[in-house]
Amino acid sequence: MRLDHVQVSCPAGGEEVARAFYRDALGMAELEKPPLLAARGGCWFKDGTAEVHVGVEADFRPAEKAHPALAVDDLDGLAEKLTGLGYPVKWDNETIPGRRRFHTADGHGNRIEIV
């Protein structure tokens, strides 16, 4: 078994805010959605084997507990970049021994872990 993708939500019309985070801040490539799914709104992103689908949810509420965890090669560099762009960076290097990580939030407030 392997994980194919994770989905987070955004409000209607929230695609540009999602692009600013996943494409511009994280550097993920935007994928073209299949036509039937594109009609529903949202956007998809991929980098390496990590794929994030951002779907429109009518009664949107940001996920503040549930979250994807994305592994990157330059943890400190990404933390610095996100901070410079105004995204929150909360380090947590004590909870899991031997694992450096931080939590941030996309532009809609969804929790994202970076390891």
Phi and psi in radians as a Rosetta constraint file:
Dihedral C 1 N 2 CA 2 C 2 CIRCULARHARMONIC -2.531 0.35
Dihedral N 2 CA 2 C 2 N 3 CIRCULARHARMONIC 2.722 0.35
Dihedral C 2 N 3 CA 3 C 3 CIRCULARHARMONIC -1.403 0.35
Dihedral N 3 CA 3 C 3 N 4 CIRCULARHARMONIC 2.232 0.35
Dihedral C 3 N 4 CA 4 C 4 CIRCULARHARMONIC -1.526 0.35
Dihedral N 4 CA 4 C 4 N 5 CIRCULARHARMONIC -0.834 0.35
Dihedral C 4 N 5 CA 5 C 5 CIRCULARHARMONIC -2.854 0.35
Dihedral N 5 CA 5 C 5 N 6 CIRCULARHARMONIC 2.901 0.35
Dihedral C 5 N 6 CA 6 C 6 CIRCULARHARMONIC -2.077 0.35
Dihedral N 6 CA 6 C 6 N 7 CIRCULARHARMONIC 2.658 0.35
Dihedral C 6 N 7 CA 7 C 7 CIRCULARHARMONIC -2.120 0.35
Dihedral N 7 CA 7 C 7 N 8 CIRCULARHARMONIC 2.345 0.35
Dihedral C 7 N 8 CA 8 C 8 CIRCULARHARMONIC -2.083 0.35
Dihedral N 8 CA 8 C 8 N 9 CIRCULARHARMONIC 2.903 0.35
Dihedral C 8 N 9 CA 9 C 9 CIRCULARHARMONIC -1.963 0.35
Dihedral N 9 CA 9 C 9 N 10 CIRCULARHARMONIC 2.823 0.35
Dihedral C 9 N 10 CA 10 C 10 CIRCULARHARMONIC -2.543 0.35
Dihedral N 10 CA 10 C 10 N 11 CIRCULARHARMONIC 2.836 0.35
Dihedral C 10 N 11 CA 11 C 11 CIRCULARHARMONIC -1.324 0.35
Dihedral N 11 CA 11 C 11 N 12 CIRCULARHARMONIC 2.854 0.35
Dihedral C 11 N 12 CA 12 C 12 CIRCULARHARMONIC -0.952 0.35
Dihedral N 12 CA 12 C 12 N 13 CIRCULARHARMONIC 2.352 0.35
Dihedral C 12 N 13 CA 13 C 13 CIRCULARHARMONIC 1.410 0.35
Dihedral N 13 CA 13 C 13 N 14 CIRCULARHARMONIC 0.133 0.35
Dihedral C 13 N 14 CA 14 C 14 CIRCULARHARMONIC -1.589 0.35
Dihedral N 14 CA 14 C 14 N 15 CIRCULARHARMONIC 0.196 0.35
Dihedral C 14 N 15 CA 15 C 15 CIRCULARHARMONIC -1.104 0.35
Dihedral N 15 CA 15 C 15 N 16 CIRCULARHARMONIC -0.699 0.35
Dihedral C 15 N 16 CA 16 C 16 CIRCULARHARMONIC -1.152 0.35
Dihedral N 16 CA 16 C 16 N 17 CIRCULARHARMONIC -0.627 0.35
Dihedral C 16 N 17 CA 17 C 17 CIRCULARHARMONIC -1.152 0.35
Dihedral N 17 CA 17 C 17 N 18 CIRCULARHARMONIC -0.700 0.35
Dihedral C 17 N 18 CA 18 C 18 CIRCULARHARMONIC -1.116 0.35
Dihedral N 18 CA 18 C 18 N 19 CIRCULARHARMONIC -0.753 0.35
Dihedral C 18 N 19 CA 19 C 19 CIRCULARHARMONIC -1.087 0.35
Dihedral N 19 CA 19 C 19 N 20 CIRCULARHARMONIC -0.679 0.35
Dihedral C 19 N 20 CA 20 C 20 CIRCULARHARMONIC -1.054 0.35
Dihedral N 20 CA 20 C 20 N 21 CIRCULARHARMONIC -0.608 0.35
Dihedral C 20 N 21 CA 21 C 21 CIRCULARHARMONIC -1.500 0.35
Dihedral N 21 CA 21 C 21 N 22 CIRCULARHARMONIC -1.055 0.35
Dihedral C 21 N 22 CA 22 C 22 CIRCULARHARMONIC -1.241 0.35
Dihedral N 22 CA 22 C 22 N 23 CIRCULARHARMONIC -0.732 0.35
Dihedral C 22 N 23 CA 23 C 23 CIRCULARHARMONIC -1.454 0.35
Dihedral N 23 CA 23 C 23 N 24 CIRCULARHARMONIC -0.947 0.35
Dihedral C 23 N 24 CA 24 C 24 CIRCULARHARMONIC -1.387 0.35
Dihedral N 24 CA 24 C 24 N 25 CIRCULARHARMONIC -0.809 0.35
Dihedral C 24 N 25 CA 25 C 25 CIRCULARHARMONIC -1.402 0.35
Dihedral N 25 CA 25 C 25 N 26 CIRCULARHARMONIC -0.794 0.35
Dihedral C 25 N 26 CA 26 C 26 CIRCULARHARMONIC -1.499 0.35
Dihedral N 26 CA 26 C 26 N 27 CIRCULARHARMONIC -0.336 0.35
Dihedral C 26 N 27 CA 27 C 27 CIRCULARHARMONIC 1.414 0.35
Dihedral N 27 CA 27 C 27 N 28 CIRCULARHARMONIC 0.340 0.35
Dihedral C 27 N 28 CA 28 C 28 CIRCULARHARMONIC -1.367 0.35
Dihedral N 28 CA 28 C 28 N 29 CIRCULARHARMONIC 2.592 0.35
Dihedral C 28 N 29 CA 29 C 29 CIRCULARHARMONIC -1.434 0.35
Dihedral N 29 CA 29 C 29 N 30 CIRCULARHARMONIC 2.417 0.35
Dihedral C 29 N 30 CA 30 C 30 CIRCULARHARMONIC -1.432 0.35
Dihedral N 30 CA 30 C 30 N 31 CIRCULARHARMONIC 2.329 0.35
Dihedral C 30 N 31 CA 31 C 31 CIRCULARHARMONIC -1.688 0.35
Dihedral N 31 CA 31 C 31 N 32 CIRCULARHARMONIC 2.598 0.35
Dihedral C 31 N 32 CA 32 C 32 CIRCULARHARMONIC -1.381 0.35
Dihedral N 32 CA 32 C 32 N 33 CIRCULARHARMONIC 2.235 0.35
Dihedral C 32 N 33 CA 33 C 33 CIRCULARHARMONIC -1.411 0.35
Dihedral N 33 CA 33 C 33 N 34 CIRCULARHARMONIC 2.599 0.35
Dihedral C 33 N 34 CA 34 C 34 CIRCULARHARMONIC -1.024 0.35
Dihedral N 34 CA 34 C 34 N 35 CIRCULARHARMONIC 2.527 0.35
Dihedral C 34 N 35 CA 35 C 35 CIRCULARHARMONIC -0.881 0.35
Dihedral N 35 CA 35 C 35 N 36 CIRCULARHARMONIC -0.754 0.35
Dihedral C 35 N 36 CA 36 C 36 CIRCULARHARMONIC -1.135 0.35
Dihedral N 36 CA 36 C 36 N 37 CIRCULARHARMONIC -0.603 0.35
Dihedral C 36 N 37 CA 37 C 37 CIRCULARHARMONIC -1.421 0.35
Dihedral N 37 CA 37 C 37 N 38 CIRCULARHARMONIC -0.561 0.35
Dihedral C 37 N 38 CA 38 C 38 CIRCULARHARMONIC -1.050 0.35
Dihedral N 38 CA 38 C 38 N 39 CIRCULARHARMONIC -0.562 0.35
Dihedral C 38 N 39 CA 39 C 39 CIRCULARHARMONIC -1.120 0.35
Dihedral N 39 CA 39 C 39 N 40 CIRCULARHARMONIC -0.362 0.35
Dihedral C 39 N 40 CA 40 C 40 CIRCULARHARMONIC -1.472 0.35
Dihedral N 40 CA 40 C 40 N 41 CIRCULARHARMONIC -0.148 0.35
Dihedral C 40 N 41 CA 41 C 41 CIRCULARHARMONIC 1.534 0.35
Dihedral N 41 CA 41 C 41 N 42 CIRCULARHARMONIC -3.063 0.35
Dihedral C 41 N 42 CA 42 C 42 CIRCULARHARMONIC 1.523 0.35
Dihedral N 42 CA 42 C 42 N 43 CIRCULARHARMONIC -3.116 0.35
Dihedral C 42 N 43 CA 43 C 43 CIRCULARHARMONIC -2.752 0.35
Dihedral N 43 CA 43 C 43 N 44 CIRCULARHARMONIC 2.734 0.35
Dihedral C 43 N 44 CA 44 C 44 CIRCULARHARMONIC -2.096 0.35
Dihedral N 44 CA 44 C 44 N 45 CIRCULARHARMONIC 2.582 0.35
Dihedral C 44 N 45 CA 45 C 45 CIRCULARHARMONIC -2.402 0.35
Dihedral N 45 CA 45 C 45 N 46 CIRCULARHARMONIC 2.639 0.35
Dihedral C 45 N 46 CA 46 C 46 CIRCULARHARMONIC -2.594 0.35
Dihedral N 46 CA 46 C 46 N 47 CIRCULARHARMONIC 2.498 0.35
Dihedral C 46 N 47 CA 47 C 47 CIRCULARHARMONIC -2.591 0.35
Dihedral N 47 CA 47 C 47 N 48 CIRCULARHARMONIC 2.088 0.35
Dihedral C 47 N 48 CA 48 C 48 CIRCULARHARMONIC 1.089 0.35
Dihedral N 48 CA 48 C 48 N 49 CIRCULARHARMONIC -2.220 0.35
Dihedral C 48 N 49 CA 49 C 49 CIRCULARHARMONIC -1.676 0.35
Dihedral N 49 CA 49 C 49 N 50 CIRCULARHARMONIC -0.046 0.35
Dihedral C 49 N 50 CA 50 C 50 CIRCULARHARMONIC -1.457 0.35
Dihedral N 50 CA 50 C 50 N 51 CIRCULARHARMONIC 2.159 0.35
Dihedral C 50 N 51 CA 51 C 51 CIRCULARHARMONIC -2.249 0.35
Dihedral N 51 CA 51 C 51 N 52 CIRCULARHARMONIC 2.226 0.35
Dihedral C 51 N 52 CA 52 C 52 CIRCULARHARMONIC -2.096 0.35
Dihedral N 52 CA 52 C 52 N 53 CIRCULARHARMONIC 2.206 0.35
Dihedral C 52 N 53 CA 53 C 53 CIRCULARHARMONIC -1.844 0.35
Dihedral N 53 CA 53 C 53 N 54 CIRCULARHARMONIC 2.238 0.35
Dihedral C 53 N 54 CA 54 C 54 CIRCULARHARMONIC -1.854 0.35
Dihedral N 54 CA 54 C 54 N 55 CIRCULARHARMONIC 2.005 0.35
Dihedral C 54 N 55 CA 55 C 55 CIRCULARHARMONIC -1.916 0.35
Dihedral N 55 CA 55 C 55 N 56 CIRCULARHARMONIC 2.575 0.35
Dihedral C 55 N 56 CA 56 C 56 CIRCULARHARMONIC -1.379 0.35
Dihedral N 56 CA 56 C 56 N 57 CIRCULARHARMONIC 2.287 0.35
Dihedral C 56 N 57 CA 57 C 57 CIRCULARHARMONIC -2.159 0.35
Dihedral N 57 CA 57 C 57 N 58 CIRCULARHARMONIC 2.135 0.35
Dihedral C 57 N 58 CA 58 C 58 CIRCULARHARMONIC -0.997 0.35
Dihedral N 58 CA 58 C 58 N 59 CIRCULARHARMONIC -0.794 0.35
Dihedral C 58 N 59 CA 59 C 59 CIRCULARHARMONIC -1.807 0.35
Dihedral N 59 CA 59 C 59 N 60 CIRCULARHARMONIC 1.028 0.35
Dihedral C 59 N 60 CA 60 C 60 CIRCULARHARMONIC -1.100 0.35
Dihedral N 60 CA 60 C 60 N 61 CIRCULARHARMONIC 2.376 0.35
Dihedral C 60 N 61 CA 61 C 61 CIRCULARHARMONIC -2.520 0.35
Dihedral N 61 CA 61 C 61 N 62 CIRCULARHARMONIC 2.205 0.35
Dihedral C 61 N 62 CA 62 C 62 CIRCULARHARMONIC -1.082 0.35
Dihedral N 62 CA 62 C 62 N 63 CIRCULARHARMONIC 2.522 0.35
Dihedral C 62 N 63 CA 63 C 63 CIRCULARHARMONIC -1.394 0.35
Dihedral N 63 CA 63 C 63 N 64 CIRCULARHARMONIC 1.953 0.35
Dihedral C 63 N 64 CA 64 C 64 CIRCULARHARMONIC -1.756 0.35
Dihedral N 64 CA 64 C 64 N 65 CIRCULARHARMONIC -0.200 0.35
Dihedral C 64 N 65 CA 65 C 65 CIRCULARHARMONIC -2.021 0.35
Dihedral N 65 CA 65 C 65 N 66 CIRCULARHARMONIC -1.066 0.35
Dihedral C 65 N 66 CA 66 C 66 CIRCULARHARMONIC -1.106 0.35
Dihedral N 66 CA 66 C 66 N 67 CIRCULARHARMONIC 2.508 0.35
Dihedral C 66 N 67 CA 67 C 67 CIRCULARHARMONIC -2.903 0.35
Dihedral N 67 CA 67 C 67 N 68 CIRCULARHARMONIC 2.664 0.35
Dihedral C 67 N 68 CA 68 C 68 CIRCULARHARMONIC -1.455 0.35
Dihedral N 68 CA 68 C 68 N 69 CIRCULARHARMONIC 2.703 0.35
Dihedral C 68 N 69 CA 69 C 69 CIRCULARHARMONIC -2.065 0.35
Dihedral N 69 CA 69 C 69 N 70 CIRCULARHARMONIC 2.139 0.35
Dihedral C 69 N 70 CA 70 C 70 CIRCULARHARMONIC -1.892 0.35
Dihedral N 70 CA 70 C 70 N 71 CIRCULARHARMONIC 2.272 0.35
Dihedral C 70 N 71 CA 71 C 71 CIRCULARHARMONIC -1.645 0.35
Dihedral N 71 CA 71 C 71 N 72 CIRCULARHARMONIC 2.291 0.35
Dihedral C 71 N 72 CA 72 C 72 CIRCULARHARMONIC -2.238 0.35
Dihedral N 72 CA 72 C 72 N 73 CIRCULARHARMONIC 2.792 0.35
Dihedral C 72 N 73 CA 73 C 73 CIRCULARHARMONIC -1.392 0.35
Dihedral N 73 CA 73 C 73 N 74 CIRCULARHARMONIC -0.587 0.35
Dihedral C 73 N 74 CA 74 C 74 CIRCULARHARMONIC -2.086 0.35
Dihedral N 74 CA 74 C 74 N 75 CIRCULARHARMONIC 1.402 0.35
Dihedral C 74 N 75 CA 75 C 75 CIRCULARHARMONIC -1.053 0.35
Dihedral N 75 CA 75 C 75 N 76 CIRCULARHARMONIC -0.823 0.35
Dihedral C 75 N 76 CA 76 C 76 CIRCULARHARMONIC -1.148 0.35
Dihedral N 76 CA 76 C 76 N 77 CIRCULARHARMONIC -0.718 0.35
Dihedral C 76 N 77 CA 77 C 77 CIRCULARHARMONIC -1.100 0.35
Dihedral N 77 CA 77 C 77 N 78 CIRCULARHARMONIC -0.730 0.35
Dihedral C 77 N 78 CA 78 C 78 CIRCULARHARMONIC -1.201 0.35
Dihedral N 78 CA 78 C 78 N 79 CIRCULARHARMONIC -0.676 0.35
Dihedral C 78 N 79 CA 79 C 79 CIRCULARHARMONIC -1.049 0.35
Dihedral N 79 CA 79 C 79 N 80 CIRCULARHARMONIC -0.756 0.35
Dihedral C 79 N 80 CA 80 C 80 CIRCULARHARMONIC -1.116 0.35
Dihedral N 80 CA 80 C 80 N 81 CIRCULARHARMONIC -0.760 0.35
Dihedral C 80 N 81 CA 81 C 81 CIRCULARHARMONIC -1.083 0.35
Dihedral N 81 CA 81 C 81 N 82 CIRCULARHARMONIC -0.825 0.35
Dihedral C 81 N 82 CA 82 C 82 CIRCULARHARMONIC -1.101 0.35
Dihedral N 82 CA 82 C 82 N 83 CIRCULARHARMONIC -0.740 0.35
Dihedral C 82 N 83 CA 83 C 83 CIRCULARHARMONIC -1.035 0.35
Dihedral N 83 CA 83 C 83 N 84 CIRCULARHARMONIC -0.787 0.35
Dihedral C 83 N 84 CA 84 C 84 CIRCULARHARMONIC -1.089 0.35
Dihedral N 84 CA 84 C 84 N 85 CIRCULARHARMONIC -0.494 0.35
Dihedral C 84 N 85 CA 85 C 85 CIRCULARHARMONIC -1.544 0.35
Dihedral N 85 CA 85 C 85 N 86 CIRCULARHARMONIC -0.034 0.35
Dihedral C 85 N 86 CA 86 C 86 CIRCULARHARMONIC 1.628 0.35
Dihedral N 86 CA 86 C 86 N 87 CIRCULARHARMONIC 0.134 0.35
Dihedral C 86 N 87 CA 87 C 87 CIRCULARHARMONIC -1.493 0.35
Dihedral N 87 CA 87 C 87 N 88 CIRCULARHARMONIC 2.550 0.35
Dihedral C 87 N 88 CA 88 C 88 CIRCULARHARMONIC -1.224 0.35
Dihedral N 88 CA 88 C 88 N 89 CIRCULARHARMONIC 2.538 0.35
Dihedral C 88 N 89 CA 89 C 89 CIRCULARHARMONIC -2.333 0.35
Dihedral N 89 CA 89 C 89 N 90 CIRCULARHARMONIC 2.003 0.35
Dihedral C 89 N 90 CA 90 C 90 CIRCULARHARMONIC -2.110 0.35
Dihedral N 90 CA 90 C 90 N 91 CIRCULARHARMONIC 1.868 0.35
Dihedral C 90 N 91 CA 91 C 91 CIRCULARHARMONIC -1.243 0.35
Dihedral N 91 CA 91 C 91 N 92 CIRCULARHARMONIC 2.513 0.35
Dihedral C 91 N 92 CA 92 C 92 CIRCULARHARMONIC -2.527 0.35
Dihedral N 92 CA 92 C 92 N 93 CIRCULARHARMONIC 1.503 0.35
Dihedral C 92 N 93 CA 93 C 93 CIRCULARHARMONIC -1.788 0.35
Dihedral N 93 CA 93 C 93 N 94 CIRCULARHARMONIC 0.086 0.35
Dihedral C 93 N 94 CA 94 C 94 CIRCULARHARMONIC -1.826 0.35
Dihedral N 94 CA 94 C 94 N 95 CIRCULARHARMONIC -0.526 0.35
Dihedral C 94 N 95 CA 95 C 95 CIRCULARHARMONIC -1.123 0.35
Dihedral N 95 CA 95 C 95 N 96 CIRCULARHARMONIC -0.744 0.35
Dihedral C 95 N 96 CA 96 C 96 CIRCULARHARMONIC -2.006 0.35
Dihedral N 96 CA 96 C 96 N 97 CIRCULARHARMONIC 1.853 0.35
Dihedral C 96 N 97 CA 97 C 97 CIRCULARHARMONIC -0.928 0.35
Dihedral N 97 CA 97 C 97 N 98 CIRCULARHARMONIC 2.312 0.35
Dihedral C 97 N 98 CA 98 C 98 CIRCULARHARMONIC 1.432 0.35
Dihedral N 98 CA 98 C 98 N 99 CIRCULARHARMONIC 0.029 0.35
Dihedral C 98 N 99 CA 99 C 99 CIRCULARHARMONIC -2.063 0.35
Dihedral N 99 CA 99 C 99 N 100 CIRCULARHARMONIC 2.040 0.35
Dihedral C 99 N 100 CA 100 C 100 CIRCULARHARMONIC -1.518 0.35
Dihedral N 100 CA 100 C 100 N 101 CIRCULARHARMONIC 2.342 0.35
Dihedral C 100 N 101 CA 101 C 101 CIRCULARHARMONIC -2.823 0.35
Dihedral N 101 CA 101 C 101 N 102 CIRCULARHARMONIC 2.838 0.35
Dihedral C 101 N 102 CA 102 C 102 CIRCULARHARMONIC -2.511 0.35
Dihedral N 102 CA 102 C 102 N 103 CIRCULARHARMONIC 2.804 0.35
Dihedral C 102 N 103 CA 103 C 103 CIRCULARHARMONIC -1.944 0.35
Dihedral N 103 CA 103 C 103 N 104 CIRCULARHARMONIC 2.542 0.35
Dihedral C 103 N 104 CA 104 C 104 CIRCULARHARMONIC -2.394 0.35
Dihedral N 104 CA 104 C 104 N 105 CIRCULARHARMONIC -2.997 0.35
Dihedral C 104 N 105 CA 105 C 105 CIRCULARHARMONIC -2.468 0.35
Dihedral N 105 CA 105 C 105 N 106 CIRCULARHARMONIC 2.428 0.35
Dihedral C 105 N 106 CA 106 C 106 CIRCULARHARMONIC -1.233 0.35
Dihedral N 106 CA 106 C 106 N 107 CIRCULARHARMONIC 3.118 0.35
Dihedral C 106 N 107 CA 107 C 107 CIRCULARHARMONIC -1.095 0.35
Dihedral N 107 CA 107 C 107 N 108 CIRCULARHARMONIC -0.234 0.35
Dihedral C 107 N 108 CA 108 C 108 CIRCULARHARMONIC -1.777 0.35
Dihedral N 108 CA 108 C 108 N 109 CIRCULARHARMONIC 0.011 0.35
Dihedral C 108 N 109 CA 109 C 109 CIRCULARHARMONIC 1.639 0.35
Dihedral N 109 CA 109 C 109 N 110 CIRCULARHARMONIC 0.076 0.35
Dihedral C 109 N 110 CA 110 C 110 CIRCULARHARMONIC -1.240 0.35
Dihedral N 110 CA 110 C 110 N 111 CIRCULARHARMONIC 2.327 0.35
Dihedral C 110 N 111 CA 111 C 111 CIRCULARHARMONIC -1.236 0.35
Dihedral N 111 CA 111 C 111 N 112 CIRCULARHARMONIC 2.349 0.35
Dihedral C 111 N 112 CA 112 C 112 CIRCULARHARMONIC -2.314 0.35
Dihedral N 112 CA 112 C 112 N 113 CIRCULARHARMONIC 2.244 0.35
Dihedral C 112 N 113 CA 113 C 113 CIRCULARHARMONIC -1.722 0.35
Dihedral N 113 CA 113 C 113 N 114 CIRCULARHARMONIC 2.405 0.35
Dihedral C 113 N 114 CA 114 C 114 CIRCULARHARMONIC -2.100 0.35
Dihedral N 114 CA 114 C 114 N 115 CIRCULARHARMONIC 2.163 0.35
